[in-house]
């Protein structure tokens, strides 16, 4: 089985990074269950056609990782169209566009800085999101941010990591957000000019999903905390929560 098969992507009209995180090989030769956990970008953009796709997937729970300001400015998942268990878990208080960001020459340097900051300042929120998922809420579940690559990418790293997915596969999954950014930009040029303007005005490294950044981050975290259990523990995630997640998500091939 191709662990990065194209069918992992859920094709939608206005959401461009909606993906199943299942199907990867995990701990002890078990596979991560498919059709249970999804990662995504801004679900506030869902069209009527997209909503029918979401309904067909049976999505029951949504975790929104964006800031309160983002929800106020552009809206959120259309709960009037699909009733879900909705959880707002803001990883950061404000986006990079509204924060003092140091100057960087390389996108990998920026992403390492940004991800380290997120994991430090948003530790309690990553723990909360992980806890919601591992407590077995109504499934299937989707968690998302704005682009589906940074806040969402870090939570995916943690989930796949404790499930025993190889580091290189986690990196490759993260890198799938790079073409998603291109799809989003192309779509926004004609369908959502305000979004295209915001994206074009941002430094290019804001839109990057350079796999070297995730490789470097995982290496740094392993050096500091050992394995993914140690990384999770540094964020307040308990071993009980990890074992609960594994019992739900790992299945025999």
VMD Tcl script that draws the C-alpha trace (Angstrom):
set ca {
  {0.00 0.00 0.00}
  {1.25 3.48 -0.87}
  {1.30 5.23 2.50}
  {0.86 8.59 0.81}
  {-1.79 7.49 -1.69}
  {-3.76 10.26 -3.42}
  {-7.06 9.00 -2.00}
  {-5.99 10.32 1.40}
  {-6.99 13.79 0.16}
  {-10.70 14.57 0.35}
  {-11.44 16.75 -2.71}
  {-13.53 19.81 -1.89}
  {-14.33 23.02 -3.75}
  {-13.21 25.64 -1.24}
  {-11.15 23.67 1.31}
  {-7.85 22.44 -0.05}
  {-6.02 20.51 2.67}
  {-8.67 18.12 4.05}
  {-6.95 14.76 4.56}
  {-7.43 11.45 6.33}
  {-4.49 10.80 8.69}
  {-5.21 7.07 8.68}
  {-3.65 4.32 6.61}
  {-0.09 4.77 7.82}
  {1.87 1.92 9.39}
  {2.10 2.41 13.13}
  {3.40 0.64 16.21}
  {3.97 -3.13 16.19}
  {3.03 -3.47 12.52}
  {-0.50 -2.18 13.13}
  {-2.13 0.39 10.85}
  {-3.67 3.72 11.75}
  {-7.41 3.38 11.21}
  {-8.86 5.26 8.26}
  {-12.08 7.25 8.14}
  {-11.82 8.30 11.79}
  {-9.50 11.32 12.09}
  {-9.11 14.06 9.51}
  {-6.96 17.18 9.32}
  {-8.02 20.27 7.38}
  {-7.72 23.97 6.61}
  {-10.40 26.65 7.03}
  {-13.76 24.89 7.25}
  {-15.56 28.24 7.35}
  {-15.18 28.26 3.55}
  {-17.20 25.09 2.92}
  {-19.59 25.42 -0.02}
  {-22.98 23.76 -0.26}
  {-21.38 20.99 -2.33}
  {-18.57 20.62 0.22}
  {-21.09 20.29 3.02}
  {-22.62 17.29 1.26}
  {-19.17 15.65 1.13}
  {-18.67 16.32 4.86}
  {-22.10 14.89 5.57}
  {-21.24 11.76 3.59}
  {-18.05 11.34 5.63}
  {-20.20 11.31 8.75}
  {-18.21 14.00 10.57}
  {-19.50 14.23 14.15}
  {-16.89 16.37 15.92}
  {-14.91 19.46 14.91}
  {-11.91 20.91 16.73}
  {-11.05 24.45 15.59}
  {-7.45 25.37 16.46}
  {-7.67 29.00 15.29}
  {-7.63 32.09 17.46}
  {-10.78 33.81 18.70}
  {-9.97 36.74 16.42}
  {-9.91 34.47 13.37}
  {-13.30 33.04 14.25}
  {-14.73 36.53 14.74}
  {-13.27 37.82 11.47}
  {-14.13 35.04 9.01}
  {-16.50 32.65 10.76}
  {-16.38 28.99 11.60}
  {-17.73 25.54 10.70}
  {-21.35 25.83 9.45}
  {-23.11 24.23 12.40}
  {-26.44 25.44 11.07}
  {-25.95 23.07 8.12}
  {-24.41 20.11 9.96}
  {-24.87 19.57 13.68}
  {-21.54 18.59 15.26}
  {-19.80 18.59 18.61}
  {-17.76 21.77 18.23}
  {-14.65 22.53 20.27}
  {-12.70 25.77 20.03}
  {-9.10 25.11 21.12}
  {-7.02 28.18 20.15}
  {-3.37 27.14 19.94}
  {-2.16 30.76 19.72}
  {-3.81 34.06 20.64}
  {-2.95 35.82 17.38}
  {-1.63 34.81 13.97}
  {1.83 35.65 12.68}
  {0.40 38.43 10.53}
  {-0.52 40.23 13.75}
  {2.58 39.38 15.78}
  {6.15 40.62 16.00}
  {8.03 38.10 13.89}
  {11.84 38.21 13.64}
  {13.41 38.49 10.20}
  {14.48 35.18 8.67}
  {16.47 34.38 5.55}
  {15.27 30.78 5.27}
  {11.78 29.33 5.58}
  {13.15 26.47 7.69}
  {14.52 28.95 10.24}
  {11.18 30.72 10.45}
  {9.20 27.49 10.78}
  {11.51 26.13 13.48}
  {11.10 29.37 15.42}
  {7.33 29.41 14.93}
  {6.77 25.76 15.80}
  {8.97 25.92 18.88}
  {6.99 28.98 20.03}
  {3.67 27.25 19.39}
  {4.62 24.13 21.32}
  {5.86 26.22 24.23}
  {3.10 28.80 24.46}
  {0.30 26.50 23.33}
  {1.25 23.40 25.31}
  {-1.95 23.38 27.37}
  {-4.06 23.73 24.23}
  {-2.27 20.92 22.41}
  {-2.88 18.82 25.51}
  {-6.55 19.78 25.48}
  {-6.98 18.93 21.79}
  {-5.20 15.61 22.27}
  {-7.39 14.87 25.28}
  {-10.60 15.54 23.35}
  {-9.51 13.13 20.62}
  {-8.25 10.41 22.97}
  {-11.42 10.57 25.10}
  {-13.22 9.03 22.13}
  {-15.74 11.75 21.29}
  {-18.26 11.12 18.57}
  {-16.32 10.05 15.50}
  {-15.36 10.75 12.76}
  {-13.56 13.92 13.88}
  {-11.79 16.69 12.00}
  {-9.37 19.20 13.51}
  {-8.25 22.23 11.58}
  {-6.71 25.70 11.54}
  {-6.55 28.27 8.73}
  {-4.13 26.66 6.27}
  {-4.09 23.19 7.80}
  {-0.30 23.01 7.91}
  {1.12 24.62 11.08}
  {-1.13 24.28 14.13}
  {-2.82 21.34 12.44}
  {0.56 19.98 11.33}
  {1.95 20.01 14.85}
  {-1.07 18.21 16.30}
  {-0.80 15.64 13.50}
  {2.89 15.16 14.29}
  {2.00 14.40 17.91}
  {-0.85 12.04 17.03}
  {1.08 10.07 14.42}
  {4.23 10.11 16.53}
  {2.67 8.44 19.58}
  {0.92 5.96 17.27}
  {4.36 4.81 16.15}
  {4.36 6.18 12.60}
  {7.93 6.57 11.31}
  {9.43 10.05 11.48}
  {10.04 10.19 7.73}
  {6.39 9.39 7.02}
  {5.28 12.13 9.45}
  {7.54 14.52 7.55}
  {6.16 13.45 4.19}
  {2.59 13.82 5.45}
  {3.43 17.34 6.64}
  {4.95 18.20 3.24}
  {1.64 17.39 1.52}
  {0.50 20.80 2.75}
  {2.87 22.50 0.28}
  {0.83 21.62 -2.85}
  {-2.31 22.37 -0.83}
  {-1.09 25.95 -0.38}
  {-0.67 26.24 -4.14}
  {-4.20 24.91 -4.68}
  {-5.53 27.41 -2.18}
  {-3.74 30.35 -3.83}
  {-4.97 29.35 -7.30}
  {-8.55 29.01 -6.08}
  {-8.45 32.28 -4.11}
  {-7.37 34.30 -7.15}
  {-10.80 33.89 -8.70}
  {-13.08 32.78 -5.87}
  {-11.86 34.58 -2.74}
  {-9.82 37.70 -3.66}
  {-9.59 38.92 -0.05}
  {-7.87 35.69 0.96}
  {-5.55 35.85 -2.04}
  {-4.62 39.42 -1.09}
  {-3.83 38.41 2.49}
  {-1.79 35.43 1.36}
  {0.12 37.42 -1.26}
  {0.94 40.15 1.28}
  {2.46 37.65 3.70}
  {6.14 36.70 3.57}
  {6.55 33.63 1.38}
  {7.82 31.54 4.26}
  {4.43 31.96 6.00}
  {3.03 29.62 3.34}
  {5.89 27.13 3.34}
  {5.65 23.50 4.42}
  {9.33 22.71 3.90}
  {9.89 19.11 5.03}
  {13.33 20.03 6.39}
  {11.62 22.15 9.03}
  {9.59 19.21 10.34}
  {12.63 16.92 10.14}
  {14.67 19.41 12.16}
  {11.85 19.94 14.66}
  {11.38 16.23 15.35}
  {15.14 15.79 15.73}
  {15.28 18.69 18.20}
  {12.33 17.38 20.19}
  {13.80 13.87 20.33}
  {17.11 15.28 21.56}
  {15.29 17.16 24.31}
  {12.66 14.61 25.33}
  {13.68 11.19 23.98}
  {10.79 9.47 22.23}
  {7.32 10.73 21.35}
  {6.03 9.68 24.75}
  {8.50 12.13 26.25}
  {7.57 14.81 23.74}
  {3.90 14.34 24.58}
  {4.62 14.36 28.32}
  {6.42 17.71 27.95}
  {3.07 19.14 26.79}
  {1.12 17.60 29.64}
  {-0.25 14.69 27.59}
  {-0.58 11.63 29.80}
  {0.37 8.05 29.02}
  {-3.24 7.12 29.74}
  {-4.40 9.46 26.97}
  {-1.84 7.98 24.59}
  {-2.88 4.41 25.33}
  {-6.52 5.39 24.85}
  {-5.69 6.89 21.45}
  {-3.76 3.79 20.44}
  {-6.59 1.45 21.43}
  {-8.94 3.48 19.24}
  {-6.71 4.14 16.24}
  {-4.41 1.13 15.75}
  {-5.80 -1.91 13.94}
  {-4.40 -5.08 12.43}
  {-3.69 -5.02 8.69}
}
mol new
graphics top color blue
foreach p $ca { graphics top sphere $p radius 0.5 }
foreach p [lrange $ca 0 end-1] q [lrange $ca 1 end] { graphics top cylinder $p $q radius 0.2 }
display resetview
